[in-house]
Amino acid sequence: MFAVYEFITTRNEKLLLMMNKYTYWQAQPTKNYRTYYCSKQSSGCKAKIKLNNYGTVIKADESHTHLPPKYIKTASGYMKV
């Protein structure tokens, strides 16, 4: 599976994974992979991304229950609008 994503830093210095305009936060990493949950998980969204230790997406559940957040890039990081 080939997926394009990037890591973004928000203005309050949170590091998020952004893929297809949706953002994800990193859960506690394990020995073999890192899991990122949708930033709207607290609102019931179950979308998540798993990366191996090389940064390759090994599993992607992108079944979001909401529209993607809107961010703009600024000199100090990304700002949610």
N, C-alpha and C positions, 0 to 999 in steps of 0.2 A: 504494500500500500504506500503510495506516495502522496504526501500532504504538505502543503506549504503553510507555515505558521511563523510567527515572530514573537519575541518577547518584548513587551512594552513596559515602560515605567510611567506610572501615573504621577500627577503633581504632588501627591502626598507620599511619593516614593514606594508605592506598592509595585511589585513585579508581577505582571500577569502574562499569560500566554494568550495570544490573539490568533484565531483561525477562522476564516470566512466571516469576519466582522464580529464574531462572538468572543467574549473574554472568559478566561478560566483561571482559577487560583490553584496553587500546588498544595496537595495534601502531603503528609509525612512520607518522604521517599522510602522505598524498600531497597533491598540489595540489588535487585534486577531491573526495576523500573520506577518511573515517577507517574503518579496519577494527578490529573488536573480536572477539577470539577467546575461546572459552569458557575459564573459569578452570581447567577440568580438561583443557586441551589436552595437558598433559604426560602425562596418563593415557590419551591416545588419542582424546579427544572432538574431533570435527571441526566442531562448531557454530560459526557466526560471524555477525556482524551488520555491515553496511556502512551508514554514514551519509554523506549529502552534507554540504557545508559549511554548510547551513542546519539540520542536525540531523534531517533527514527520513530514515527508514529506506528505503534503495533496494534492499537485498537482505538477506534473513534466512534462514539455514539453521539451523533449530532442531532438527536431528536429534541430540539428545544421547544419549549412551550410558550415562547415569547419572541418578540422581534429583537434583533441585535441592538446593543447600546450604540450610541453615536459618540465618537471620540474625534477630537482634532489634535493634530500634532503641534506642540509649541516648543519653544527653546528649552523649557524646563521639564519636558516630558509630554505625555498625552493628557488631555483634559476632556472629561466627560461633558457633553453638552445636552 
